[in-house]
Amino acid sequence: MDKKRLYEYDFLRVMAFLMIVMYHINATGIASFSMPFLSSGELGAIGVGIYIMLSGFLLSYHYNGGVKSFYKKRIISIMVPFWTAYIMVLLVKCIFIKDIGGWSWGDRPAISFLLTVFGMDGYLLYKIPNYYLLGEWFLGLIIIYYIAFPFLYRLAQRFPKSLLLVTIGIFLYVIQHYIWEMSIIRNPIVLLPFFVIGILANSYIGKDLDFFISIFFFCFLFNHISLYDSCIGILVKTIIIFYAYLMAGKFVANSVIAQKIFEKLSYYSYGMFLFHHVIIYYFESRFFLNTEKVDSITAIVMLFVVCILSLLFSFVMDEVIKFIKQIKGKVNEK
């Protein structure tokens, strides 16, 4: 049985996407988007944090306890669009742009293409040369968390407070004794509190705000004890902005028109996430390669164009997947 749609979370997903797009435009040096109380560099980290927290919440909201059906749905919803988007971008780059970018067939071990098959190419690109095209490191992280979700969900149901305390404790230890080559802000252990808090929030948001109030206090306390550590600050700000967007989303969701708009944008947001970085890099290399920061109007126009093109590519990807499903259905009927 499908549960009631939570329109405020559609709004939350769209806002997180915008933050990530603004950060990636900033990373090119073309513009310098920022938001109140956030630096331009924090946009991406907090946008990703919101996505992770939102994933934990929505997975636990819809989870019915069936592990096999859960993994099947995740493959269909995450991997099939990724494979489709990968082929689309590869064709466009080969046929129209004449440049794949960053690699050519055969210049790295063929076995590394398995990383692309499993959606881990962007996540492990820092360590293993592979055939990465799109999807970012974030996709690999989400896949790891989705694999772990049924186990974490069971722990959250049986030992919610213990799970939270252990997760935060490991987080604090790791960030203060970091030894891995992987960037700290991409480490699955460091980012695990975002996912676990999202899972636990499903049982408390709208029911018992003591949960979030206690997390705010905990994070505030440690943020002031360990001012030198930016990871704690990102966690604190992510929780606060998550809740602020949630409240704003509840207000926006009162409008039927807004509900429909954000529901559609949310539906296409994963595809938009897959495509947007490719589009940004194309614009940078084609129009802004030797350009200093542009004015605010140009930057806003670029943000709008990137979002529209990402939406268009996501729509096409969705139609391709639907077409393939129709063909498969007809073949099965025969």
Salt bridges, closest charged atoms under 4 A:
GLU8 OE2 - LYS250 NZ 3.24
ASP10 OD1 - ARG5 NH2 2.98
ASP10 OD1 - ARG13 NH1 3.96
GLU42 OE2 - LYS237 NZ 2.94
ASP107 OD1 - ARG108 NE 2.90
GLU136 OE2 - HIS277 ND1 2.20
GLU181 OE1 - LYS127 NZ 2.81
GLU263 OE2 - ARG5 NE 3.74
ASP318 OD2 - LYS322 NZ 3.22
GLU319 OE2 - LYS322 NZ 3.85
